[in-house]
């Protein structure tokens, strides 16, 4: 049965906020990741244009668009609640 690398077991939660870290930021618990994400400036997220209130999710590989900062914040918490790895099916 395949196992996860030891380092993945120790720090399974990773911040994927684009352009914020020179090195990956990894955390042992979902709560640590959530506290870390709260320190990011959500107001610095990309917008389609200065006049357009559409905000683009800063999470690596997402690019989902939200119509307000509040909706973007709610969307980001979905990323935090994602499982850090795929469960290995039992045989």
CORKAQUI-V303493 format. One line per field, one symbol per residue. phi: phi as a letter, one per 20 degrees, with the letter a starting at -180 (. if undefined). A space follows every 50 residues. Layout:
# CORKAQUI-V303493
phi = ???
This chain:
# CORKAQUI-V303493
phi = .fdeggffffcedcfdffmdcfcgedcfcfffffffffefeffeffcfbf eeeeddgefgnemfdcebffffffffffffefffbffefee
